[in-house]
């Protein structure tokens, strides 16, 4: 859908991009990340060995909103602590 909309809306001009985040410290994940066993499982499967901070997501989203990324459309950016680099 992202790629199709990027092509359809390019003449409007609207850019369409997305992010694929890994676990991030937020109010919605506090219960899950507060569970020692679950956190251990998550960290064991995350090559960087930690969860993301909200600012790390926000900076990528901010970049995609800036003129500096005006030629970027139809892309998905994985923000996964190198998860996409290593197969699980």
Long-range contacts (C-beta under 8 A, 24 or more apart in sequence): 2-74, 2-75, 2-76, 3-74, 6-73, 6-74, 7-74, 10-73, 15-64, 15-69, 15-70, 15-72, 15-73, 16-73, 16-74, 17-64, 17-69, 17-72, 17-73, 17-74, 17-75, 17-76, 17-77, 18-75, 18-76, 18-77, 19-57, 19-60, 19-61, 19-64, 19-76, 19-77, 19-78, 19-79, 20-76, 20-77, 20-78, 20-79, 20-80, 20-84, 21-52, 21-57, 21-79, 21-80, 22-46, 22-51, 22-52, 22-79, 22-80, 22-81, 22-83, 23-51, 23-52, 24-51, 24-52, 24-53, 24-54, 24-56, 24-57, 25-51, 25-52, 25-53, 25-54, 26-54, 45-83, 45-88, 46-80, 46-81, 46-82, 46-83, 47-81, 47-82, 47-83, 47-85, 47-86, 48-81, 48-82, 49-81, 50-81, 51-81, 52-79, 52-81
